[in-house]
């Protein structure tokens, strides 16, 4: 559903600029895409999903549109520079599926449309004024995943009646992970469940050590906080 929503918004915008671009067949409308974990060698499944969704709507990468891809390879400090690079091309539209890219893009431009895919509350995070009327060049979708964190822990406690300790796999370099962990922590206090943070970082995190730590601590279950790329 998220893919189709983003593709639809992108297609509506492209439909408004492609007639003008058609007068100059060399200059195709360009979509900028920022990935936090991808690289030029591995763009990840989300980019291909975007291409497929756009193809379904009649927009083919390299034919009547062009996708400018940039990947931070797991280094969030590179994101602002990559955003600036895309805006300098310039692109006609910027897709930002991760919070660092959304923030960097919002700070860098008030003119180029930005499509976000956020898993946090964009209003509480002050990314937009409100959901119905964002009030800026930023639009897109929010999954509000953090609102489900407490419910997931609550359901887990129902499935495992003697649940006492849970390990939380999280990316310490991701603001999204830290925000979602707070939601788990708040519910854990109510349920009297102890949480163990299993901190990961980088594109190739040390999962073996994390699971070993969970085993030694006798965690009853493990929850993973995932990130978009």
N, C-alpha and C positions, 0 to 999 in steps of 0.2 A: 504494500500500500504506500509506503514511504517513497519507494522508487517511482511509482506511477504519479504521485503527487508532485514530486520534484520535476519529473519529465514534463508533466502537463504545464506547470508554471513556466518552465524553460521554453516549451513549444509556443505558448501564448506570446512570450516576449519575442522569440525569434520570428514569429509570424509578422510582427510589426516592423521588423528591420530588414528581413530578407528581400522584400520588393525593392528597397533602396539599394541593397547590396548587389542585386541582380543587374543593375545598370553598369556595375564594374565587376565582371565575373572573376577577376583575380583576387578581389578582396572579399573573403568569406566572413560572415559573422563568427566571432570567436567566443567560446565559453572557457572561462578559467576554472580549473578544478584544483583544490588544495587537499592533499592527503597528509596526515600526520605520520603515518608509518610506512607508506609506500615509497617506491623508488622508480627510476626510469626503467629498470629491468623488471620490476614487479609492481604494476599499478594496482593490483588487488581487485577483488570481485565487484566492488561497488562501482568502479569506473565502467567495467564491462556491462553491468546492469543498467547504468545510465545510457550507454551507447545503444543497448538493445531496446530500451524504452523509447529512446528518441527515434530509432529505426522504425519502430512500430507506428510512430506518428509521422513518418515520412522525412525525417532529418537524419542524414547519413554523414558521419564524421569523414571529412576530407572531400565531400562532394558538394553539399550545400551548407555545411557548417564546419567548424574546426574546433576541436577540444584541445586547449593548451593545458597540459597536465604538469603539476609540480608536486614532488613528494619530499617530506622532511626527514624520512628514514628514521623516525622515532626521536628526532631531536627537535623538541618544541621551540627551542630558541631560534631555530632557522625559519620558523613560520612567518614572522613579520617581513623578513627579507624576500621570501618567496611570494608573498602577497604583493609587495611593492613591485617585484619583477613582473608579475602578471598584469598589474594595473598600468605598468609602463609600456606594455606591448602596443596598444592597450587592448583589453578584452571588452566585449560588449556586456558580459554577464559573468558574475563570479559565484561559483558554488562552494560553500564552506561547510563541510560535514562535521567539523570538530570545533570545540569552543575556542581554542587559541586562534584559529583562522577567522572565526566569526568576529572576535574582538579586534583582531588586527585589521581586518577589512573594514569594519565599521569605523575605526579610528582613521583609516587611510583615505576613505572616499565617501562623499555624500552624493555623488552623481551616478556612479555605476551601480546597477541593481545587484544586490547580494541575496542569494538563496541559501538559507541556513537549514541544517538538519541537526536539531539540538535535542539532547536527552535531559536537559535541565529546564526549569521554568524560566522562559525568556523575559517575563515581566519582573519576577523577583530578582533576576540577575541584571535587570535594568538594560537589557538589550533592546527592548521595544517598550512603547508606552502601554499598549494593551494588545491582546490577541486579535481582536476584531479590527483594530486600526493601529498597526505598528508605528505609524507616524514617522517613517524614515524610508531610506532606500533598501531596508532590510525586510525580507519576507521569508516564507518557507514553512517548515513544520517543526513542532516540538512533540516528542514522544512522551514527555513528562514521566520518564522512566523512574525518576527518583521517588515519585509518589507511590510506586509499586514496591519499593524496597522493603518497607515495613510489612507489607502484606505478604511478600514472599517468605519472610522470616516467620511470620505468624502461621502460614500454611505448612511450613517445614516443621514447626513445633507440633502441629496437629498430626502430621504423618509420623513423626518420631516423638512419641509421648515423653520419653525420658531425655529429651534433648537438653543438654546443659552447656555445651561448648561448641562454638562454630568458628571455623577458619574463614576469613574473608580474603580472597585473592584480589589484589588491587594494584593498579599502576600508580606508584607514588609520584610520577611525573605528570599525571593527568589531573587537572582540576576537577573534571567530571567525576573521576573515581573518588576523590576526597569528599566531594559534595554528597555523592550517593552513600558513602560510608557513614556519614553523619546520620542519614535516615535509618540505616541499619542499627546504628548505635543507640539511637533514641528508642526504637522499638525493643531492642535487646534489654534495655534497662527495665522496661515495663514487664517483659516476659521473664526477667531474671535469668537471662542467658548471657554467658560470658563470650565475648568475641576475641579472637586472636587475629591480628593483622598479619597477613602473609604478603609482604611488600615485594613487588616486582618492578623492574625498569628495563628500558631498552627494547629494541626490536626482537631480540632473542633472549627473553628472560630466563632465569635459572629456575625452571619449574620443578626440577628434581629436588632441589634444596628446599623449596617451599613445601612440597608434599611431605618431605622427610620431617620438616619442622612440625607439620600438622599431625603426623603420625606419632612423633615423640610427645606432643602435647595432649594426645588422646582426644583430638577433636572428633565430635560425633558426626559432623558434616562439614562440607566446604561449599561456600557460595562464591561465584566469580562475578566481579564487576567488569563488564565488557566495555570496550570503547569502539566508536566508529573510526574509520580510517579515511 
